[in-house]
């Protein structure tokens, strides 16, 4: 539709100069007819003898031309200017066939020249917008797109936007821009963007306004941090303490959702009552001494002062002169006789103690330990390998002699020993948490509730107790000796394996294992760092073992060397977190090592303490596993029905906490959990609901989707992130719910949940709410291991030395797919023990002992000496 360039049609006379052809100084231009006003077209040419307009291929009548003649002063050539008027009726006459156009044709003695075409159009602007903006309610920082398609018009309408009747200028606000399709885009909604928005279309004919669209930017409430626990309500005995939080981080605005959950928490507390000391009864008077005095004593023990009570006042010893009748003097030489008798008695006692010590030592060397009795219990597990049970006439294999030197053990002094290197810390004898009494100690396999309370009470006397969870729900504890054992926190995948001989013989430790909630422990993260595992404590801290214990815990990382840098962190006694190991790199200390598998990691540590696995992404392809879980109320008395979609780190402990939380809320699972790979792409997680039958249900969500911010998920420090979809039944008789929930990350993969559920009686997914792990939190001695004790000792003694044809511990590691850790195993005194310990940690309680036995037997066939020993 653009104007055409001037075209010269030359029919010059013979010998005419082309310079004398007419050329246009003024050509007609495109015009619009507004309403019924005629428009004027003009052209001017020199030299020209005649000029006429031609419109739509027909000559305009000569009488419709207005002609003006003049002369160019500089050239002396004639100049001719012509004007015509075009009316609306002339244009409408051919409307619909083609566009109306006109051009000038100028003559001179040398020929003719045509001007460009000028198009004449009737201008208009229709009243109705093809698409108008609509009112919306959006969350703060969410993007907004307000569409606008202006009415049809000639010339095309220009579009501008008004906010509360004031012009929106994208040049002054970087958060705003207008698309080529005239849509107004707010990149991130701000509170100031709450306003009425109007789309305005205008051209030379008219100015049209769309209906105003009200945009409300709301802010969902967020909880502040918890206040400190208040003091106990009583100064003596049982009371209460509480803490609170407010929905002010941020405060809900413009109809935003209020915070879910409690704003006040209360817990029981017990303040120990002070007990003042009181004297016991006086003892009897002693015999009258050589100096004619005798004495008596008493003790401040009925009761002894405790919990800050006052001590007894007064003397402990009372002396007085004897009466004259009781005052006697010893005969000369009597003191010497008593001295000699005493020395003889002491000598006899020393001889008897020496004999007892020799007997104990001989019996201890002749057997193993008193806590392992019948060896048939230990050897039963390896019968598939044709290892024969011990003969009854071999007393050294049938029973293990008792260890009469067993004492309790504690770490006294600083819990953070200074070390110049990886040297072991020598621990003195003494009580650990409480005396166990004299004689043979029985190691229990589990602790009843009363013992749990007693254990926590004893822990409360230690300085590190302040950082441990209150209560025993996420704690396991037990008493262990050189036979080792295992602690487990059910349904979390967290366990601590204490291998045999990790605790010195003759010592007994009380050991605990705890799982921390993220709000209990502050773990600082920097940059792209993220928490990949639960935060786990085992202790008491500061205690060193003679062999590494193995801490097992889940993680949620899709590990790859090119995408991740993963570190094991340990918290020092000063409260700072330190990197003790970088996975994939050469370990800088022999105290720690980590075996990372698809779902869990196994940490070898010779120092107990608080651990966590932290990762730092090296590229945007790094991803974490999220577990998506849907819950809804088990009962629905009202028309409103809520679906909660949790986005959890894919570890068992977090799922356990959510299940316990939903049980308290009365929720039920309405879909099998799904796994989503969440990438480090800085994009939020979006959730939306679709395909609900509109005749039965409607969504009360104002926006098309909900979002969970990227960093809230990526940090891993907020365990129970979820979105709630509020639905409404149109009738109380509606019990069937059918819909689809989409969960996706922008520019990432997504998951969809197809929900078909009976809200009144559906229990198809109730099995997910049943704990999948049952067992005893504490197992001590042989019951904690799959491999029998004596068989284990035989394997270690056979495979530790280098064997012929490579039949040693290296072959066992290769058969168990552990050959990537040979350098770590070789750094230990018994590589075979490390391999068996890791096998126990990975396969308890469901490991296939027969496969391990077959691997050992296959190695035995390579080495005849080993095979013959295995047959013994």
C-alpha positions in Angstrom: 0.0 0.0 0.0 3.0 2.3 -0.1 3.3 5.1 -2.6 4.9 4.2 -5.9 8.0 5.9 -7.2 7.6 8.4 -10.0 7.4 6.8 -13.4 8.3 8.6 -16.6 6.5 7.7 -19.8 8.6 9.3 -22.5 7.3 10.0 -26.0 9.7 12.7 -26.8 9.7 14.5 -30.1 12.6 13.8 -32.4 15.8 15.4 -31.1 14.2 16.6 -27.8 16.5 16.8 -24.8 15.5 14.6 -21.8 16.4 17.5 -19.6 13.2 19.3 -20.8 11.0 16.5 -19.6 8.7 17.7 -16.8 9.7 16.7 -13.3 7.6 17.0 -10.2 8.4 19.4 -7.5 5.4 18.3 -5.5 3.6 14.9 -5.8 0.3 13.8 -4.3 0.5 11.9 -0.9 -1.7 9.4 0.8 -4.6 10.9 2.7 -7.4 9.8 5.0 -11.0 11.1 4.8 -12.3 11.9 8.3 -16.0 11.8 8.5 -17.4 13.7 5.5 -14.7 16.2 4.9 -13.3 16.2 1.4 -9.5 16.0 1.0 -7.2 17.9 -1.4 -4.5 16.4 -3.6 -1.9 18.6 -5.3 1.1 18.3 -7.6 3.5 20.7 -9.1 5.9 20.2 -12.2 8.3 22.2 -14.3 8.5 22.6 -17.3 4.9 21.7 -17.9 2.4 22.8 -20.3 -0.5 20.7 -19.0 -1.1 18.7 -15.8 -4.1 16.4 -15.2 -5.1 14.0 -12.4 -6.0 10.4 -13.2 -7.9 8.5 -10.4 -8.4 4.8 -10.5 -7.4 4.7 -14.2 -9.9 7.4 -15.3 -9.1 11.1 -16.1 -10.6 13.6 -13.8 -12.8 16.1 -15.5 -10.9 19.2 -16.5 -13.4 21.4 -14.6 -12.5 19.8 -11.3 -8.9 21.0 -11.6 -7.7 24.2 -10.0 -4.6 25.3 -12.0 -2.0 27.9 -11.1 0.9 29.0 -13.4 4.2 30.6 -12.5 7.8 30.9 -13.7 10.9 29.6 -12.1 13.1 32.7 -11.5 16.4 30.9 -11.7 15.8 28.9 -14.8 13.1 30.9 -16.5 11.1 27.7 -17.1 7.3 27.6 -16.6 5.9 26.0 -13.4 2.4 24.6 -13.2 0.5 23.5 -10.0 -2.8 21.6 -10.0 -5.2 20.7 -7.2 -8.3 18.6 -7.0 -10.7 17.6 -4.2 -11.8 14.0 -3.5 -15.0 13.4 -1.5 -16.2 10.5 0.6 -18.9 9.7 -2.0 -16.2 9.2 -4.7 -14.3 6.8 -2.6 -17.3 4.8 -1.4 -18.4 4.5 -5.0 -15.7 1.9 -5.6 -15.3 0.7 -2.0 -14.8 -3.0 -1.7 -13.4 -3.4 -5.3 -10.0 -1.9 -4.8 -8.4 1.0 -3.0 -9.0 4.5 -4.4 -5.9 6.1 -5.8 -4.9 9.2 -7.9 -1.8 10.3 -9.7 -0.7 13.3 -11.8 0.4 13.2 -15.5 2.4 16.2 -16.7 3.1 17.3 -20.4 5.9 19.3 -22.0 7.2 19.6 -25.5 9.6 16.7 -24.8 7.1 14.2 -23.4 5.1 13.2 -20.4 5.9 12.2 -16.8 3.7 10.4 -14.2 3.8 11.1 -10.5 3.6 8.6 -7.7 0.2 7.2 -6.7 -1.6 8.7 -3.7 -4.1 6.5 -1.9 -7.3 8.0 -0.5 -8.8 6.0 2.4 -11.8 6.6 4.6 -10.6 6.7 8.3 -12.6 5.0 11.0 -12.2 3.3 14.5 -14.7 0.8 15.7 -16.0 1.0 19.3 -15.5 -2.5 20.6 -12.1 -3.9 21.6 -11.3 -7.3 20.2 -9.8 -8.2 23.7 -9.9 -6.3 26.9 -7.7 -6.7 30.1 -9.4 -8.5 33.0 -9.1 -8.1 36.8 -6.6 -10.3 38.6 -5.2 -11.0 42.0 -1.5 -12.0 41.9 1.2 -12.8 44.5 4.0 -10.3 45.0 6.9 -10.8 42.7 4.8 -12.8 40.3 4.8 -11.8 36.6 1.6 -10.1 35.2 0.5 -10.0 31.6 -2.5 -7.8 30.7 -3.7 -8.4 27.1 -5.2 -5.8 24.9 -6.3 -6.1 21.3 -7.6 -2.7 20.1 -10.7 -2.1 17.9 -10.3 -2.4 14.1 -9.5 0.9 12.5 -7.9 2.8 9.6 -5.3 4.0 10.2 -4.4 1.3 12.8 -5.0 2.5 16.3 -2.1 3.4 18.6 -2.3 1.9 22.1 -1.3 3.4 25.5 -1.9 2.2 29.0 -3.3 4.1 32.0 -2.7 3.2 35.6 -5.2 5.0 37.8 -5.8 7.4 34.9 -2.1 8.2 34.7 0.0 7.3 31.6 2.3 4.3 32.0 5.6 5.1 30.5 7.9 2.1 30.1 10.9 4.4 29.5 10.5 5.6 33.2 9.9 2.1 34.8 12.2 -0.8 33.9 9.6 -3.2 35.5 7.1 -2.4 32.7 7.1 -3.0 29.0 4.5 -3.2 26.2 4.7 -6.1 23.7 4.2 -5.6 20.0 0.8 -7.1 20.4 0.0 -4.2 22.8 -0.1 -6.4 26.0 1.2 -4.7 29.2 3.7 -6.8 31.0 4.8 -6.3 34.7 7.9 -8.4 35.2 7.5 -8.6 39.0 4.4 -7.5 40.7 5.0 -4.9 43.4 2.6 -3.6 46.0 2.6 -0.2 44.2 1.3 -2.0 41.1 -2.1 -2.5 42.8 -4.3 -0.2 40.7 -6.9 0.0 37.9 -5.5 -0.5 34.4 -7.1 0.9 31.2 -6.1 0.2 27.6 -6.6 3.3 25.3 -6.7 3.0 21.5 -6.6 6.1 19.3 -6.2 7.2 15.7 -7.1 10.4 13.7 -10.8 9.5 14.0 -11.4 8.7 17.6 -10.1 7.6 21.0 -11.5 4.5 22.6 -11.1 3.2 26.2 -11.3 -0.4 27.4 -13.0 -1.4 30.6 -10.7 -0.9 33.6 -9.1 -4.0 35.0 -8.4 -4.0 38.8 -5.0 -5.6 39.6 -4.6 -6.6 43.3 -1.1 -7.6 44.4 -1.3 -9.6 47.6 1.3 -10.9 50.0 1.0 -14.3 51.7 1.9 -14.2 55.3 5.1 -15.8 56.6 6.2 -16.8 60.1 8.8 -14.9 61.9 11.5 -16.9 63.7 10.5 -18.4 67.0 11.3 -16.5 70.1 13.5 -18.0 72.8 11.8 -20.4 75.1 10.4 -18.6 78.2 11.6 -19.5 81.6 9.9 -22.4 83.3 6.7 -21.4 85.0 7.7 -22.9 88.3 10.8 -22.6 90.2 10.5 -26.0 91.7 8.9 -29.1 90.1 7.0 -29.6 86.8 5.8 -26.6 84.9 5.5 -25.1 81.4 7.5 -23.0 79.1 6.5 -21.5 75.8 7.7 -19.7 72.7 5.9 -17.7 70.1 6.1 -16.4 66.5 4.1 -13.9 64.5 2.8 -13.8 61.0 4.9 -10.8 60.1 7.6 -12.2 57.8 5.9 -10.8 55.7 2.6 -9.6 57.1 -0.3 -10.8 54.8 -1.6 -7.9 52.7 -4.4 -7.4 50.2 -6.1 -10.6 51.0 -3.0 -12.8 51.1 -3.2 -16.1 53.0 -2.5 -16.0 56.7 0.3 -18.3 58.0 -0.6 -21.9 58.6 0.3 -23.6 61.8 0.5 -22.6 65.5 1.8 -19.3 66.7 2.5 -20.5 70.2 4.3 -23.7 71.3 4.3 -25.0 74.8 6.4 -27.8 76.3 6.7 -29.3 79.7 9.7 -28.4 81.8 11.0 -29.6 85.2 13.0 -27.5 87.6 14.9 -29.4 90.1 13.9 -28.4 93.6 16.8 -27.4 96.0 17.3 -29.8 98.8 19.1 -28.5 102.0 21.5 -30.8 103.6 20.9 -32.4 107.1 23.2 -34.1 109.5 23.1 -37.8 110.2 23.1 -39.2 113.7 26.3 -38.9 115.7 28.4 -42.0 115.7 29.3 -43.7 118.9 32.1 -42.3 121.0 35.5 -43.8 120.2 37.5 -45.5 122.9 39.4 -43.2 125.2 42.8 -42.4 123.7 46.2 -42.2 125.2 45.7 -38.5 125.8 42.5 -39.0 127.6 40.2 -37.8 124.7 37.7 -39.5 122.6 35.7 -38.4 119.6 32.5 -39.0 117.5 31.6 -37.9 113.9 28.5 -37.3 111.7 27.9 -36.7 107.9 25.9 -34.2 106.0 24.0 -37.0 104.2 20.4 -37.2 105.4 19.9 -35.8 102.9 23.0 -34.5 101.2 22.6 -31.0 99.7 21.8 -31.0 96.0 20.3 -28.7 93.3 21.7 -25.6 95.0 20.5 -26.5 98.5 22.3 -25.2 101.6 25.1 -27.2 103.2 24.9 -28.3 106.8 26.0 -25.9 109.5 28.1 -27.0 112.4 31.1 -29.3 113.1 31.5 -32.8 111.6 33.7 -34.0 114.5 33.2 -33.7 118.2 35.9 -34.4 120.8 35.9 -34.3 124.6 38.0 -35.4 127.5 37.5 -38.8 128.9 36.4 -39.2 132.6 39.1 -40.3 135.1 37.7 -43.9 135.2 38.1 -44.3 131.4 41.5 -42.8 131.0 44.1 -45.7 130.6 47.7 -45.8 129.4 49.0 -48.5 127.1 51.8 -50.7 128.4 55.3 -50.1 127.0 55.9 -52.0 123.7 52.1 -52.5 122.8 52.4 -50.0 119.9 55.3 -51.9 118.4 53.4 -55.2 118.5 50.4 -53.7 116.8 52.6 -52.3 114.0 54.2 -55.6 113.3 50.8 -57.4 113.2 49.5 -54.8 110.7 52.5 -55.2 108.4 52.1 -59.0 108.3 48.4 -58.6 107.4 49.2 -56.2 104.5 51.8 -58.6 103.1 49.3 -61.5 103.2 46.7 -59.3 101.3 49.2 -58.4 98.6 50.1 -62.0 98.0 46.4 -63.0 97.7 45.7 -60.1 95.2 48.7 -61.1 93.1 47.5 -64.7 92.9 44.0 -63.5 91.9 45.5 -61.3 89.2 47.5 -64.2 87.7 44.4 -66.4 87.6 42.4 -63.7 85.9 45.1 -63.2 83.3 45.4 -66.9 82.5 41.7 -67.3 82.2 41.4 -64.2 80.0 44.1 -65.5 77.7 42.5 -68.9 77.4 39.2 -67.6 76.0 37.6 -64.6 74.3 34.9 -62.8 76.3 32.0 -63.5 78.6 29.3 -61.9 76.5 29.6 -64.5 73.6 28.5 -67.9 74.8 27.6 -70.7 72.4 29.6 -70.6 69.1 26.9 -72.5 67.3 24.9 -69.3 67.3 27.8 -67.5 65.6 28.6 -70.2 62.9 25.0 -71.0 61.8 25.0 -68.2 59.3 27.7 -69.6 57.1 26.4 -73.2 56.7 25.9 -72.7 52.9 29.7 -72.5 52.5 30.1 -75.9 54.2 32.0 -74.5 57.3 31.7 -77.1 59.9 30.5 -76.2 63.5 33.0 -76.3 66.3 33.6 -79.5 68.0 32.2 -79.9 71.5 35.6 -81.0 72.9 37.2 -77.7 72.0 36.5 -75.5 75.0 38.2 -72.5 73.5 35.6 -72.3 70.7 32.5 -73.2 72.7 32.7 -70.5 75.4 34.4 -67.2 75.9 35.8 -66.5 79.3 34.3 -63.6 81.2 36.2 -60.3 81.3 36.6 -59.6 85.0 38.4 -56.3 84.4 35.4 -54.6 82.8 34.8 -51.0 84.0 32.8 -48.1 82.9 34.4 -45.5 80.8 34.1 -41.7 80.3 35.9 -38.9 78.5 37.0 -36.5 81.3 38.3 -33.1 80.4 37.7 -31.0 77.3 35.3 -32.4 74.8 37.4 -30.8 72.0 41.0 -32.2 72.4 43.8 -30.3 70.7 45.5 -32.6 68.2 48.6 -32.0 66.2 47.8 -35.0 64.0 45.5 -38.0 63.7 46.9 -39.6 66.9 44.3 -41.3 69.1 43.2 -39.6 72.3 43.9 -41.6 75.5 40.9 -41.8 77.7 41.2 -42.2 81.5 39.1 -44.6 83.5 36.1 -43.3 85.4 32.4 -43.1 85.3 30.8 -42.1 81.9 27.4 -40.9 82.9 26.6 -43.0 85.9 28.2 -46.0 87.7 27.2 -49.4 86.4 28.0 -51.2 89.6 30.4 -53.9 90.3 30.4 -57.4 88.9 29.4 -58.6 85.4 27.5 -56.1 83.3 24.6 -57.2 81.2 24.3 -55.3 77.9 20.6 -54.7 77.1 19.3 -54.8 73.5 16.8 -52.0 73.9 15.8 -49.4 76.4 12.2 -49.0 77.8 10.7 -45.6 78.3 11.9 -45.3 81.8 15.4 -45.9 80.8 15.0 -43.3 78.0 14.0 -40.6 80.4 16.9 -41.7 82.7 19.3 -41.5 79.8 18.2 -38.0 78.8 18.4 -36.9 82.4 22.0 -38.1 82.6 22.7 -36.3 79.3 21.4 -33.1 80.8 24.4 -32.8 83.0 26.7 -32.6 80.0 27.6 -29.3 78.4 26.8 -30.5 74.9 23.2 -31.4 75.9 22.0 -27.9 75.1 22.3 -28.6 71.3 20.5 -32.0 71.4 16.8 -32.4 70.7 14.5 -32.5 73.7 12.8 -35.8 73.9 13.6 -39.3 72.5 11.4 -39.5 69.4 14.4 -39.0 67.1 17.0 -40.5 69.3 18.5 -44.0 69.8 20.9 -44.9 72.5 22.5 -47.9 74.0 25.4 -49.3 76.1 28.3 -50.9 74.2 31.5 -52.8 74.9 34.2 -54.3 72.6 31.6 -56.5 70.8 30.2 -53.4 69.2 26.6 -52.9 68.0 24.2 -50.7 66.1 21.9 -47.7 66.7 19.0 -47.0 64.4 16.3 -44.3 64.2 13.3 -46.1 62.7 11.9 -44.9 59.4 14.7 -42.4 58.7 17.4 -44.5 57.1 19.8 -43.2 59.8 22.0 -45.7 61.7 25.3 -45.9 63.5 27.4 -49.1 63.2 30.0 -49.6 66.0 32.1 -52.5 64.7 33.8 -55.1 67.0 36.9 -53.9 68.8 36.1 -50.2 68.0 35.7 -49.8 71.8 38.7 -50.9 73.8 38.3 -54.2 75.7 37.4 -53.7 79.3 35.5 -50.4 78.5 31.8 -49.6 78.3 30.4 -46.6 76.5 26.9 -45.2 76.5 26.4 -43.9 72.9 23.5 -41.9 71.4 22.3 -41.2 67.9 20.0 -38.2 67.2 18.3 -36.6 64.1 18.1 -32.8 64.2 15.4 -30.7 62.7 16.6 -27.8 60.6 15.2 -25.2 62.9 17.2 -26.7 65.8 20.7 -26.3 64.3 21.9 -23.4 62.3 23.9 -24.6 59.3 25.3 -21.6 57.3 25.3 -22.0 53.5 27.0 -19.7 51.0 26.7 -19.2 47.3 25.3 -22.2 45.5 25.6 -24.5 48.5 22.7 -26.7 49.5 22.0 -29.2 52.3 21.9 -32.7 50.8 21.3 -34.9 53.9 19.8 -34.7 57.4 21.8 -33.2 60.2 22.8 -36.1 62.5 24.6 -36.2 65.8 26.3 -39.2 67.5 28.2 -39.0 70.7 29.2 -38.2 73.3 31.4 -35.8 71.3 35.2 -35.9 71.7 35.4 -39.6 72.2 37.8 -41.4 69.8 37.3 -44.9 68.7 40.1 -47.4 68.0 38.4 -48.3 64.7 36.0 -46.2 62.5 32.3 -46.4 63.2 30.0 -46.1 60.2 27.2 -43.5 60.1 24.6 -44.2 57.5 22.2 -41.5 56.3 20.1 -40.7 53.2 20.8 -37.9 50.7 18.9 -36.3 47.8 21.7 -35.5 45.3 22.0 -36.8 41.7 25.8 -37.0 42.1 28.2 -36.4 39.3 31.8 -35.1 39.4 31.2 -32.5 36.7 28.1 -31.0 38.3 28.8 -31.2 42.0 31.4 -30.5 44.7 30.2 -32.5 47.8 31.7 -32.0 51.2 31.2 -33.7 54.6 30.8 -31.1 57.3 31.3 -31.5 61.0 30.4 -29.0 63.7 33.1 -28.2 66.2 32.5 -27.7 69.9 32.7 -23.9 69.3 29.7 -24.2 67.1 31.4 -23.6 63.7 31.0 -26.0 60.8 34.2 -27.2 59.2 34.9 -29.2 56.0 36.4 -32.5 57.1 36.2 -34.3 53.7 35.7 -33.5 50.1 34.2 -36.5 48.2 36.1 -37.6 45.2 39.4 -36.0 46.4 42.2 -37.5 48.4 41.3 -37.4 52.1 43.5 -35.1 54.1 43.0 -37.1 57.3 42.6 -40.8 58.2 39.8 -39.9 60.7 37.0 -39.7 58.0 36.0 -41.4 54.8 32.7 -41.4 52.9 31.1 -44.0 50.5 28.4 -42.2 48.4 25.7 -44.4 46.9 22.6 -43.6 44.9 20.3 -43.1 47.9 22.6 -43.1 51.0 26.1 -42.2 52.1 28.2 -44.2 54.6 30.6 -42.1 56.7 33.6 -43.8 58.4 34.6 -41.7 61.4 36.8 -42.3 64.4 35.4 -39.2 66.1 31.8 -38.9 67.1 30.1 -35.6 66.6 27.5 -33.7 64.4 27.6 -34.3 60.6 25.9 -33.1 57.5 26.4 -33.5 53.7 26.6 -30.2 51.8 26.9 -29.8 48.1 27.9 -26.9 45.8 26.6 -26.9 42.3 29.3 -26.5 39.5 26.8 -26.0 36.7 23.1 -25.4 36.0 22.7 -29.1 35.2 23.2 -30.0 38.8 20.0 -31.4 40.3 18.5 -32.6 43.6 15.7 -35.2 44.0 12.4 -33.9 45.3 9.7 -36.1 46.6 6.2 -34.8 45.7 3.5 -35.9 48.1 -0.3 -35.1 48.0 -2.4 -35.0 51.1 -6.0 -34.0 51.7 -8.4 -34.2 54.7 -9.8 -37.6 55.5 -13.2 -36.1 56.3 -14.9 -33.3 54.5 -17.9 -31.9 56.4 -18.1 -28.6 54.5 -18.1 -27.7 50.8 -14.5 -26.5 50.9 -11.8 -29.1 50.3 -8.0 -28.5 50.4 -5.3 -30.5 48.6 -1.7 -30.0 50.0 1.2 -30.7 47.7 4.5 -31.1 49.6 7.8 -30.7 47.8 10.3 -32.5 50.0 14.0 -33.5 49.9 14.0 -37.1 48.9 15.2 -38.5 52.2 13.3 -40.9 54.5 13.5 -38.6 57.6 11.7 -35.7 55.9 8.9 -38.0 54.7 8.5 -39.4 58.2 8.1 -35.9 59.7 5.5 -35.0 57.1 3.5 -38.2 57.7 3.5 -37.5 61.4 2.4 -33.9 60.8 -0.4 -35.0 58.5 -1.6 -37.5 61.0 -2.0 -34.7 63.5 -3.9 -32.6 60.9 -6.2 -35.5 59.9 -4.8 -35.8 56.4 -4.7 -38.8 54.1 -2.5 -39.6 51.1 -4.3 -39.2 47.8 -1.5 -40.3 45.4 1.6 -42.3 45.4 4.7 -40.1 46.0 6.6 -39.0 42.9 10.2 -38.0 42.4 11.1 -34.7 40.6 14.7 -33.7 39.6 15.0 -30.0 40.6 17.8 -28.2 38.7 20.0 -25.4 39.7 18.6 -23.1 37.0 17.3 -20.3 39.4 13.8 -21.0 38.2 11.0 -21.4 40.7 8.8 -24.5 41.1 5.3 -24.0 39.7 2.1 -25.9 40.6 -1.3 -25.8 38.9 -4.5 -27.7 38.9 -6.5 -28.7 35.8 -9.3 -30.9 34.3 -11.8 -30.6 37.2 -15.4 -31.3 36.2 -16.9 -27.8 36.3 -20.3 -29.2 37.1 -19.1 -30.7 40.4 -16.1 -28.7 41.5 -14.5 -25.3 41.1 -11.1 -23.9 42.2 -10.9 -21.0 44.5 -7.3 -20.2 43.4 -7.3 -16.7 41.8 -4.0 -17.2 39.8 -3.4 -19.8 37.1 -0.6 -21.3 39.1 1.3 -21.2 42.4 5.0 -20.9 42.9 7.6 -21.9 45.5 10.7 -19.7 45.3 13.8 -21.4 44.0 16.1 -20.7 46.9 13.6 -22.0 49.5 13.8 -25.4 47.8 17.5 -25.3 46.8 18.9 -24.5 50.2 17.3 -27.6 51.8 16.8 -25.7 55.1 13.0 -25.5 54.9 11.8 -29.1 55.1 8.0 -28.9 54.7 7.5 -26.6 51.7 4.0 -27.0 50.2 1.2 -25.4 48.3 -2.5 -25.6 49.1 -5.2 -25.9 46.4 -8.5 -24.8 47.8 -11.4 -26.4 46.0 -15.2 -26.1 46.5 -17.8 -28.7 45.9 -21.0 -27.4 44.4 -23.0 -30.0 46.4 -22.4 -31.9 49.6 -23.4 -35.1 47.8 -20.2 -34.9 45.6 -17.7 -37.4 46.9 -15.7 -38.2 43.8 -12.7 -35.9 43.0 -11.1 -36.1 39.6 -8.4 -33.6 38.5 -4.8 -33.3 37.4 -2.1 -31.4 39.2 1.0 -30.3 37.3 4.3 -29.6 39.1 7.1 -28.2 37.0 10.2 -26.0 37.0 10.3 -23.3 34.4 12.6 -24.6 31.6 12.8 -28.0 33.4 11.0 -31.3 33.5 7.7 -31.6 35.1 5.4 -34.2 36.8 1.6 -34.6 36.6 -0.6 -36.2 39.2 -3.9 -37.7 37.9 -6.1 -37.7 40.9 -9.2 -39.9 41.0 -10.3 -40.1 44.6 -13.3 -40.7 46.8 -13.1 -38.2 49.6 -15.4 -40.2 51.8 -13.9 -43.7 51.9 -10.8 -44.0 49.6 -7.9 -45.6 51.4 -5.9 -46.9 48.4 -2.7 -45.1 49.5 -3.0 -45.7 53.2 -0.1 -48.1 53.2 2.2 -45.2 52.7 1.3 -43.9 56.1 2.4 -47.2 57.8 6.0 -47.1 58.9 8.1 -49.2 56.5 10.8 -50.0 59.1 10.3 -51.8 62.4 13.0 -52.9 64.7 14.9 -52.2 67.9 16.7 -48.9 68.0 19.7 -50.4 69.9 21.3 -53.8 69.1 24.3 -54.9 71.1 26.8 -57.6 70.4 26.3 -60.5 67.9 22.6 -59.7 67.3 23.6 -56.4 65.6 25.6 -58.2 62.8 24.7 -60.6 60.0 28.2 -62.2 60.0 28.8 -64.4 63.0 31.6 -63.2 65.3 33.9 -66.2 65.1 33.4 -66.5 61.3 34.2 -62.8 60.9 37.5 -63.3 62.9 38.5 -66.2 60.6 37.8 -64.3 57.4 39.9 -61.3 58.7 42.8 -63.4 59.8 42.7 -65.3 56.4 42.3 -62.4 54.0 44.4 -59.6 55.6 47.8 -61.1 54.7 48.7 -61.1 51.0 47.5 -64.3 49.5 48.7 -66.5 46.6 47.2 -65.6 43.2 45.7 -62.5 44.7 43.4 -64.4 47.0 43.2 -61.7 49.7 41.1 -58.8 50.8 41.6 -57.0 47.5 39.7 -59.8 45.7 36.9 -59.6 48.2 36.6 -55.9 47.6 36.4 -56.5 43.9 33.7 -59.1 44.2 31.6 -56.8 46.4 32.1 -53.9 43.9 34.2 -51.9 46.5 37.5 -51.9 44.5 37.3 -48.1 44.1 38.1 -47.7 47.8 41.2 -49.9 47.9 43.5 -47.0 49.0 41.3 -46.3 52.0 41.1 -50.0 53.1 44.8 -50.4 52.7 45.4 -47.5 55.1 43.8 -49.4 58.0 45.3 -52.0 60.2 42.7 -54.6 59.0 41.4 -53.9 55.4 39.2 -57.0 55.6 37.5 -55.7 58.7 36.7 -52.4 56.9 35.1 -54.3 54.0 33.0 -56.4 56.3 32.0 -53.4 58.4 30.8 -51.6 55.2 28.9 -54.7 54.1 27.2 -54.8 57.5 26.2 -51.1 57.3 24.8 -51.5 53.7 23.0 -54.8 54.1 21.5 -55.0 57.6 19.0 -56.5 58.3 18.1 -57.8 54.9 21.5 -58.6 53.4 22.0 -61.9 51.6 24.6 -63.7 53.7 24.7 -66.6 51.3 26.1 -64.3 48.6 28.8 -63.1 50.9 29.6 -66.7 51.9 29.8 -67.7 48.3 32.3 -64.9 47.5 34.5 -65.9 50.4 34.3 -69.6 49.4 35.3 -68.6 45.8 38.4 -66.8 47.2 39.1 -69.9 49.3 39.2 -72.1 46.2 41.9 -69.8 44.8 44.0 -70.3 47.9 44.1 -73.9 49.2 45.3 -72.7 52.7 42.3 -70.4 53.0 39.9 -73.1 51.8 41.2 -75.7 54.3 40.9 -73.1 57.1 37.3 -72.3 56.1 36.4 -75.9 56.3 37.6 -76.1 60.0 
